[in-house]
Structures are given as C-alpha cells and as structure tokens.
Amino acid sequence: LLPYIMGLAKVRSGDVVYDLGCGDGRVVIEAALRGAKGVCVEINKELIARAEERARKLGVSDKIQFINDDFFNISLSDATVVYMYLLTSVNKMLKPKLSKETRLGTRIVTLDFEIPNWKPVHVVRVSLGYREATLYLYIRGISDLYDFIL
C-alpha cells in the first residue's frame, strides 16, 4: 500500500509529510526514506515509541518529528502532504482545520474514508490480497471548493 500512497501524493525530497494518527509510523518513515521530512502525530504513547524505534532502525529518525499529542492540537501550516487513515466522521471534524491551516496546493490523502463534501482529484482502488483499499487524493484549493458552494 505504501508505494501507492507515495505515488498518489507524489512524495519527494523537500516535502513535509504529516500522518495524523500515525500508528507505527510506516507512512512517514516511507516518506523519509524517499527524502521527505515527516511529522508523526499519535496520541498513543506506545505507538509513538514504536514509530520512533522503527525510524531509528531504518536510519531516518533525524528526518522525522514525533509528536505524542492529539492532532487537533498541532499546526499543519508547513505540511505539503497530509495522510489520514481516519473515520469519515473524524475527517469531517478535521475539515475546518485542514481549510484553515494548510496552504493551497497541499496534497491530502485519505485511506478508505472520504472527506465529506470535498471532491477528490483522484481515487485509486488497490487490491491487497487480503482486502480492497481505496485511496483518495484531495488538493487544498481545488477539492474543497465544492464545500464553499454548499
């Protein structure tokens, strides 16, 4: 799944990739391995510790900031890519924060759950063998325009 996420978001050197609810950090770590900087935000202390250990083992901990906090409490102002594997209801609650804090052109990728009333610019369905996954790519300033019309 990681190659699809990175490809869809066009993650490259110079990007700042945020993972809101990063779990074990695999998305941000993959971005760091591709030359990006990462910000891993996770409220669960055990998971953030696991992410830090994994990044250390792969030699990219210097490229990643680990934040043990609620993602509603942190600023997204320097993000060029935001990744979220959160329920639609949480994505809906995050919309005002994404609209206010991210810059125009920020790429937002969600796994399996859409951002209500935002129009994805690209949708990719991936067969993982054990399940089907759907990735949604949103571009701030394009995907969220529909929200202003409603």
LINFENUR-V841297 format. One record per pair of residues at least 12 apart in sequence whose C-alpha atoms are under 8 Angstrom apart, sorted by the first residue. I is the first residue (numbers start at 1). J is the second residue. D is the distance in Angstrom with one decimal. If there is no record, write none. Layout:
i = <I/I>
j = <J/J>
d = <D/D>
This chain:
i = <1/1/2/2/5/5/6/6/8/8/9/9/9/9/9/11/11/11/11/12/12/12/12/13/13/13/13/14/14/14/15/15/15/15/15/16/16/16/16/16/16/16/16/17/17/17/17/17/17/17/17/17/17/18/18/18/18/18/18/18/18/18/19/19/19/19/19/19/19/20/20/20/20/20/20/20/20/21/21/21/21/21/21/21/21/22/22/22/22/23/23/23/23/23/24/24/24/24/24/25/25/25/25/25/25/25/26/27/28/28/29/29/29/32/32/32/33/36/37/37/38/38/38/39/39/39/39/40/40/40/40/41/41/41/41/41/41/42/42/42/42/42/42/43/43/43/43/44/44/45/48/48/48/52/72/72/75/76/76/76/77/77/77/78/78/79/79/79/80/80/80/80/80/81/81/81/81/82/82/82/82/83/83/83/84/84/84/84/85/85/85/85/86/86/86/87/88/88/88/88/91/91/91/91/92/92/95/99/99/102/103/104/104/104/105/105/105/105/106/106/107/107/107/107/108/108/108/108/109/109/109/109/110/110/110/111/111/111/111/112/112/112/112/113/113/114/117/117/117/118/118/118/118/118/118/119/119/119/119/119/120/120/120/120/120/121/121/121/121/121/122/122/122/123/123/123/124>
j = <126/128/27/30/109/135/30/31/109/137/81/107/108/109/137/31/34/36/81/31/34/35/36/34/35/36/37/35/36/37/36/37/79/80/81/36/37/38/39/78/79/80/81/31/36/37/38/39/79/80/81/82/83/38/39/40/41/76/79/81/82/83/38/39/40/41/82/83/84/40/41/42/71/82/83/84/85/40/41/42/43/71/84/85/86/40/41/42/48/42/44/47/48/51/47/48/50/51/54/40/48/50/51/52/54/55/51/83/40/64/55/60/64/60/63/64/60/63/63/64/63/64/65/64/65/66/67/64/65/66/67/66/67/68/69/70/71/66/67/68/69/70/71/68/69/70/71/68/69/68/66/67/68/66/94/97/101/98/101/102/101/102/103/102/103/102/103/106/102/103/105/106/107/106/107/108/109/106/107/108/109/108/109/110/108/109/110/111/110/111/112/113/110/111/113/113/113/114/115/116/113/114/115/116/115/116/115/140/144/140/140/139/140/141/139/140/141/142/139/140/137/138/139/140/137/138/139/140/135/136/137/138/135/136/137/133/134/135/136/133/134/135/136/134/136/136/144/146/147/138/143/144/145/146/147/138/142/143/144/146/136/137/138/139/143/136/137/138/139/143/136/137/138/135/136/137/136>
d = <7.6/7.4/6.6/7.2/7.4/7.4/8.0/7.0/7.9/6.9/6.9/6.2/7.4/6.8/7.1/6.5/7.4/7.1/7.6/7.6/6.2/6.2/5.8/6.6/4.3/4.5/7.8/7.1/5.4/7.1/4.9/6.2/7.6/5.7/7.0/6.0/4.8/5.5/7.3/6.8/5.1/5.3/6.3/7.0/7.0/6.2/4.7/6.1/6.0/6.3/4.7/5.8/7.4/5.9/4.7/6.1/7.4/7.8/6.3/6.2/4.7/6.1/7.9/6.4/5.3/6.1/6.0/4.8/6.0/6.9/5.2/6.8/6.0/7.4/6.4/5.5/7.7/7.5/5.5/4.7/7.1/7.3/7.1/7.4/7.8/5.5/5.6/5.5/7.8/6.4/7.9/5.3/6.7/7.1/5.5/6.6/5.6/4.4/7.6/6.4/7.5/7.8/4.6/7.7/7.6/7.7/7.4/8.0/6.4/7.5/6.1/6.9/7.6/6.2/6.1/7.1/6.8/7.4/5.0/5.8/6.3/4.5/6.2/5.5/4.8/6.0/7.3/7.0/6.2/4.9/6.0/6.3/4.8/6.1/6.5/7.4/6.2/8.0/6.4/5.2/5.9/6.7/7.2/5.2/4.6/5.3/7.7/6.9/8.0/6.3/6.9/7.6/6.5/7.1/7.7/7.7/6.7/7.5/5.5/5.8/5.0/5.2/6.8/7.3/7.9/6.6/7.8/6.9/7.9/7.7/7.6/4.8/6.2/5.7/4.7/5.7/7.6/7.5/6.3/4.7/6.3/5.9/4.9/5.9/7.8/6.3/4.8/6.5/5.7/5.0/7.2/7.2/7.6/7.5/6.7/5.8/5.1/5.7/6.2/7.1/7.8/7.2/5.3/7.5/5.9/5.9/7.4/7.3/7.8/7.3/6.9/7.6/5.0/5.0/5.5/5.1/6.2/7.9/5.7/5.3/6.8/5.9/4.8/6.6/5.8/5.0/6.2/7.4/6.7/5.5/4.7/6.3/5.8/5.2/6.8/7.1/5.9/4.7/6.5/6.0/4.8/6.0/7.6/7.9/8.0/6.8/7.5/6.6/5.6/7.6/5.1/4.9/7.4/6.2/6.2/6.9/7.9/4.6/6.7/7.0/5.9/5.3/4.7/7.5/5.7/7.8/5.8/5.7/7.0/6.6/6.1/5.2/7.3/5.7/4.7/6.3/6.6>
